[in-house]
Amino acid sequence: MHTNIKLQEQEIVYQIAGCAMEVLNVIGHGLREKTYERALCREFDLQGIKYSQQTVFPVEYKGEMIDEYIPDLIVEGRIVIDAKTIDGIGKNEVGQMLNYLKIIKLNVGLIINFKNPKLEWKRVLLSEHSR
């Protein structure tokens, strides 16, 4: 099943990465995260990619809602996007994305880092990290 999920989402992940590269090429690196989120939205519109922005999801603890999580973007209702401007994508960012995927109940996340001249991105699959 894990292989099916990987193959199923591979095409859209590469489309998203292509959009992110276009954004980086056009506006450059090192701006605010919100700038890149908005630019991705514009590029998704131009490419005909469906997305939702700033959707609110409840965070529950032992049956009670204790907070909310608001992801940057969800593409095609299947992939959580987290736009970053950090030194590098590490275990902390992967761990955060795994928590986001659990909260939203999706399997695929994409962390995109716009801080440097070369785009950095990492696909995170919940199924690869579940016990």
Residue, then its C-alpha position, 0 to 999 in steps of 0.5 A: m500500500h505504501t508504494n501505491i500512495k507514493l506513486q499516486e502522489q508523486e506526480i502532484v508533488y513534482q508539480i508542486a515542486g515545479c511551482a515552488m521553483e518558479v516562485l523562487n526563480v521569479i521573486g528570489h530567496g530569503l523573503r517572509e514565509k507568507t510571501y512564498e505562500r501567497a506566491l505559491c497560491r498565484e502559481f497554483d492558480l496559473q497552473g490550474i492546481k486546486y488548493s485551500q489556504q489557511t483551513v482550520f483543523p481542531v486539535e483534540y486531546k482526550g476527546e476535547m478540542i484544546d487548540e487549532y492547527i492552520p496549515d499554510l496550504i492543502v493541495e488537491g485536498r491531499i497534500v499539506i504544504d508548509a512553506k518555510t524560510i529556515d536554514g535547512i529542513g531537519k528532523n524537527e520540521v519532519g516531526q512537525m509535519l507528521n503531527y500536522l498530517k495526523i491532525i488533518k488525517l492526510n498521508v502526504g506533506l511537503i515542506i518547501n524551504f525558500k531561504n536559499p538560492k537553491l530550492e529545498w523540499k522534502r516529501v513526508l509520508l505519514s505511512e512511513h513513520s507510523r508504528 
